[in-house]
Amino acid sequence: MHPEGNNITGLFIHKDIGSSLLVKKMNNNSSFQNESVVLPHHSSLPVWLAVILVLDFFGALANAVTFVATLVYNPLRKSSSSVILAHCILLDLVVTGFVYPITAVVTYVQTRWLLPAHFCRGFGAVFFFAIYLNDWAHAVMAVNRFIGAVLPHYYKQVTTRPALIVAVVMPWLASVLINFAATAEITLRYELSDSWPLACIPGPDKESALIIMPLFGTYIPSVLIGISYTAVMITAKQAVRRKVGDDSGVTRLSIRLGQRYETSKTLFVCFLWYCLANFPLPVTSFYFPEELYASMDLQFAFLGLQYMSSAVNPVFFIAVSRNYRHGVLYVLEKIKGRAFGQQPAFKPESSH
């Protein structure tokens, strides 16, 4: 089966329920197959690949600097949740610097050469393990922030050394369990779809797996993230209002409380960006497959958002968090000093 004879459905990476079910729906629909688009001659594909690679490259650099700042800049390093946050940033770095760029290159290559039939057995396992691991790591961080804001009396218990080790290890175990059956080829395995070789989906013909795997790998952690950060933001805003309404006036509003409210807004914006980047493709492909299929540029845009989702996260941290702005400047000054033999001009400030 040569890729030029297939339709575009392979663009829909199995990170969600809708895209995987769409592959089956379109494979069984002769109207889609008769209107097949020849990808190798689509002018947007090379431009799309170049944009993804460039933005992910700079996103990886930003994640790397942010990760180092979390480890070496004292106000960030001394935070009780710095281990969990550094774990998430490191995974964002891996996804942005390796997983998504390689996937984008494979997307391009697949339009010109037919990869081996067993390709998805390795590629699918690595791709979905990394994605589900990243999703669960961010969910654990969100729950940690939820406990700190909504259940502060229990926060010390979740920041002990054993609790932090569990918080780091648990996402790895969750991703292993979710991917175990398909990776070990127990009743199902990752296969090339009939539509386009890039679509690695659990098969053969296991619709239950198409629902269960993304449900536990992406949707449940996404719900946890959304509930946690929404509750954190509401709690922080209510605390601000109580302080503002105090008889002593606005002057009682501490710097720490204001920073917590700003951080809460940042985390909520990060979650909104996550939804904006990752869910338009599955939602549109599931409910409006014909409209999506009719527009190649729209398909490239939606898939590109997924491939760039983790690259943008450092922007929100740096833009809103004062400590992260200072931490990144501190790291850059250190790098500059070592490269040119200069003393750092930036003097780190204490945390507030």
N, C-alpha and C positions, 0 to 999 in steps of 0.2 A: 504494500500500500504506500504510494508516494504522497507526500504532503500536499502537492499541488492539486490532488484530486479530492481534497477534503474541505469541509467548511470551517468557519472561524471559531467554532465552539471551544476549541482547545485553548483559546485565550483565557477561558474562565477557570482560573486556578482553584483547586478544591481547598479553599480556606473557609468555606461556608456551605450552608445547605442549598441555597438557590442555585449557585453556579454548577454544582455537581448534578443536581436533578435536571438542570437545563441541558447538560450534555446528553442525558438519556432521552429527554423530550425531543431534542433536535435530531438525534440519531434516528429516532423512529418517525420523523416527520419528513416525508419526501419533498415537500415544498421547500424546506430549508436546504436539502441536499441538492435540489435542482437549481437553486440560486446560489450555488457555491461561489465564494469570493476567492480569487487567486492571490494569496498573500504576498508571494515573492515580488510581485509587480506593484504593490501598493507603496506609493511614494512616501507615506507618513512613517513607515516602519523604521528606516534608518535614522530619521530625525528623532523618532520616539526613543529608540535605543540610546542615541547620543545624549538626549536630555536626561534620561534615567541614570546613565552612568555618571554624568557630570554632577548632577544634584546629589546622588548617593555618595559620590566621592567626598564632596564638601560636607555632607551630613555625617559621614563616618569620621572625618577630621573633627567636626564639632563635638560629636559624641566622645571621641578620644580625649579631647581637652577637658570636657565636662567630667569625664570619668576620673582623670588624673586630679582635677581640682577637688573632687569629692574625697579623694584619698589623702591629699597633702595639705589642703588649705584648712587650717585649724577650726574655724567656725563651722565648716561643713563636716570635717572629719569627726568632730566631737559630738555631732548630733546622734541621738540614740538610735535613729533609723538609717544612719549613713551606710551601714552594711547592706541593707535591703535596697536602698536607692542606688548604691554603686553596682549591685548585682543587676538591676534593671537597666542601667545605663550601659553596662558591659554587654548585655544581651542585645540592646538596641544597636550597639557598635557592630556586633557580629552580624546581625540581620542586615544592617545598612551597608556594611563594608564587604560582605561576602555573599550572604544568602540571596538577597534581592538582585544585586548586580549579576551574579551567575545565572539566576533564573531569567533575567531579562536577556542575557546573551543567548541562553538556550532557546528562549522564545524566538529570537531572530534566526538562530541556526536551524531550528526545526522547520522553517519555511523553505529551506534550500536543500537540506540533506535529511535522509531518514535515519534516525538513531536506532540502535538495536532494540529488539523487542523487550529485553530485560532491563532497559534503561530506567524505567520507573521503580523498579525494585530497590534501587539504590537512591536515585534522585528523590523519589516520593518520600522515602523514609527520612532522609536528611532534611528536606524542605519542611515537612509537616512537624517533625520533631522540634525544629528550631522555632517555628511559628507558634505552636501550642505552648512550648516552654516560655517564650516571651510573653504570651498572653497571660499565662498563669502567674508569672513573676510579677507582672504589673497588677494583677488582681490581689496578690499577697501584699504588695506595697499599699494598695488602696485600703485594704482591710486594716493594715497597721495604722494608717492615718485616721481611719474611722474610729478605731479604739482610742487613739490619742485625743481626738476631738470630742467624741460623744460619750466615751466610757473612760475618762482620764484616770479614775481610781484603779483601773486594771492595766494601765499602760506599762507600769514597771514590770509586770509579769511577762509581757510580750517583748520586752527589750533586754531580757536576761540573755546570757551567752547561749544556753541551750535553746531558747526560743528563737533566737536569731539564726542559729544553725538549721533548725527545722524550717524556718521561713525561706531559707535559701535552697534547701534540699527538696522541699515539697513540690515546687514546680517541675523539677527534673523527674521526680517519681511520677507525677501526674502525666507528663508528656510521654514517658516510657509506657505507662499503662494504656494510654489512649492509642498509641501507635503499635503496641506489641503484636496484636493479632495480624495486622496487615504486613508488618515488617517480618514477622516469623512465618508468614503465609499459613496461618491457622484459620481455615475456612474461607479466608479471603486474602488478597494481596493487592499491592499497588500495580495497576495496569495502565497501558496506553488506551485512551478512549478510541472509539471507532471514528471519531470526528477529526481529531488532530492530535498528533503524538504528545504534545506538551501536557494535555489534560491527564494528569495522573490521578486516578480515582480508585477507591477500593472496589475490587471485583472478585470473581465475575458475577455481575448482576446482583449486587447486594445493596438494595435501596435502604435497608435498615442501617447499614454501615454509613451510607451517605448522610444519614440524619444523626446517628448517635455520635460519630466521631467529631464533626464540627460542633455539635451541641455541647459536648463536654470539653472540647478543645478551645472553642472560641466564644460561643454564645453565653454559657454559664459564667466564665470569668468576666465577660463584658458586662453582664448584669450586675455582678458583684462590684465591678469598678464604678459603674454608673450610680448604683445605690450608695456606695461608700462616699464618693466624692460629692454627690448631691447633698448627702446628710452633713458632711464636713462643712460645706459652704453655707448651708442654712444655719448650722450651729454657730459658726463663726460670725455670721451676719447678725444673728440674734444677740450674741455676746456684745458686739459693737453697739447695737441699739440700746442695750441695757446700760452700757457705760455712758453713751451720749445722753440718755435720759436721767442719769444720776444728778442729784442736787448739786454736786460739785462742778458740773458742767463738762464740757468737752475735754478740758485739761486732764481729766482722769483717764482718758483713753491712752493707754500705754503704747509705746513703740512696738512692743512684742505682740500685743493684740492686733495692731494694725497690720503687722507683717503676716500674722496668721491669716487674717482675712484676705490679704493680697495673694498669699500662697494658695489659699483655698480656691480663689478665683482662677489662679493659674492651672491648678490641677483639674478644675472643671473644664476649662478651655482645652486642656490636653485631651480630656475624654471626648469632648465634642469634635476635636480634630480627628481623633481615632475613628469615631463613627463616620465622619464625613469622608475620610480616606478609604475606609474598608467596606462600608455597607452599601454604597450606591450600586456597585456592580452586582452583588447577589440579589438585592431587592429588585433592581430593574430587570435583571436576567430572569428572575422567577415570575414577576408579574407582567412585564412588558417585553418578552423575548423578541417578538417580531420587530418592534420599534428599535430595540437595541441592535439587533442583527442588521438593520438597514443602515446603520451609521458606523463605519469603521473608525472614524475619528473619536466618536463617543466611547467606543470600546477601548481604544488606546488610552483615552483620558482616564477612564475609570480604573483600568488595570495599572496605569502609571501612578495614580494616587495611592494604590495599595503598596506599590514598590517604593514609594517615597515617604510612607507614613512615619517610619521611625527616624527618618533623616531630619524631620522638622522639630522633634521633641526638644532638643537643646535650645532652640530659639525661644521657646516659652519660658524655660528656666532662666535663661540669661536675661530676657527682656523684663521679667517681673521680679525675680529674686535678687536682692541687693548682694547677698552673700555669694551667689553664683557669679554675678558680674565681677565682684572683687576676686573670687576664686579663679575665674578664667583669666583675668588680667594678671593675677599672681603667677599662674602657670606660664602664660605667654612671656612675661618678663623674665622668668627663670630660663626659659628656652632661649630667649634673645641674649641673656647674659652669658650663657654657656657657649652660644654660637659665636658671639663677637667679643667675649671677654669683658663684658661690661657689668657694673653693679646694677641690680634691679632698681629702677626708679620708683616702682610702685611699692608703697608701704601698706601691708595688710592691716585691716582694721579688725577690732574685736567684734564678736557677734553680739547682737542686741536681742 
